[in-house]
């Protein structure tokens, strides 16, 4: 059987692996480049190696505003990924699941079909937006959570059933013991009373008993006789029991215990299936335990039906609502702010204030990824960033790579003594070559990501992230809006910026109706969430019904791809 390759084909990087794996096998920059003075082209990971070697390199990206407009460099990146040093896969024996930007022009989609089936010759292919795979991944996680919850409830039910059955058996045994003790005490008391009322002239011997009638106790003789008769009969019966009768009696007791357990299980089923019965307080401790187990367990777990995915990546941010696995295309929104724009803006700010970093895209991307965060109190952070003094909680330094002793830049706390020494040397015009070059990051740390929420800061007349999500939900059917507010899923590299989830939740809580629950979900690794969804989908049996085979493409052309790929 042919294996399924999963390509998360982002504009910033290509993540590739085999369906069924937990993580992508390989990741490389999705670009090509040429080193100045050389005719040879470098592809993918080679561009990163050349940048680390401080070689002057010109980068060529196949994407423009998130869409593949130049397939020549993309073809080279895919061919390298399929090569011997990476996936080592033959496209003719492999199926492909690849991501693409949503709502792409038809001419670009047809170009992609030609490359996949005619240039590479894949056995089958399915393309969809990464947001759809993120939604599928969350559906699978939801099913796993439901199965775990059901298993926990079943185990808890069995424990409660066993507990209540044990208590019932103990109570029944205790009642039987008390009843037997009461009978024994009554018999002893009756025997003692009869002994005082019987005449002392009676002679006992030779097996004959002579009793004198006491007129004050006409039942005394009869009671004694009854007591003796019953005792004798029970003893005789016990002595005359056969092993078969003993076994039948034991089986009857076991049947009684099973019947008691079934009664308790039926009562527990009523309490589990009927929340009102559990809340009514009639179940005692067991009902309270069940209510504690199930209370709030289903909150925010309607992801399999309703979900709104915020996909913020390299080139753009898309907000896509999904209902029962299908996107509501008319309600989708796009914000033209992505990681590339934020990095370019940081380059301009730093180049104006400190060092000229206009040609250091990779370095500034490392600075952004390691030091930026979303402010939860913009005014307070601005005031704190102005006081550049020891103990400042915002100001940090980033050590720039010199390609000799420092191959990759890294952030660090501010060395205030070294900072003062550098300032003195700058005033005297002296340069210490032993000290590394550093960038001091103050309000830039939160000023750059703020563009996601307020694009007007840099002159973009667009909605911010929070406003776009709220607007997207309001464009959905009114009956689904509360569920969309309760299931907002964040994916993409920009969603890993610290405090972004908290800021979005606060803004949505302020704009959502008061009766709506707001829940913003941030996966552990938002950059890999879509690829993992693709890995699960590619390994599922239903993938074959969505993918277009090479034979179908040869027979029906672009038409079959248009029909299949639009079904997301």
Helices and strands as residue ranges (DSSP letters): E 3-9, E 13-18, E 26-29, E 32-35, E 41-43, H 45-52, E 57-60, E 63-64, E 67-68, H 71-82, G 91-93, E 94-99, H 106-114, I 115-120, E 124-128, H 130-197, E 204-205, E 208-209, H 220-240, H 243-273, H 275-279, H 284-294, E 306-312, E 317-323, E 326-327, G 329-331, E 333-335, H 339-353, H 361-371, H 378-386, E 396-399, E 410-412, H 416-428, E 438-441, H 444-447, H 450-453, G 455-458, H 465-474, H 478-485, E 488-491, G 493-496, H 500-511, E 520-522, H 529-538, H 543-546, E 548-549, H 550-556, H 558-565
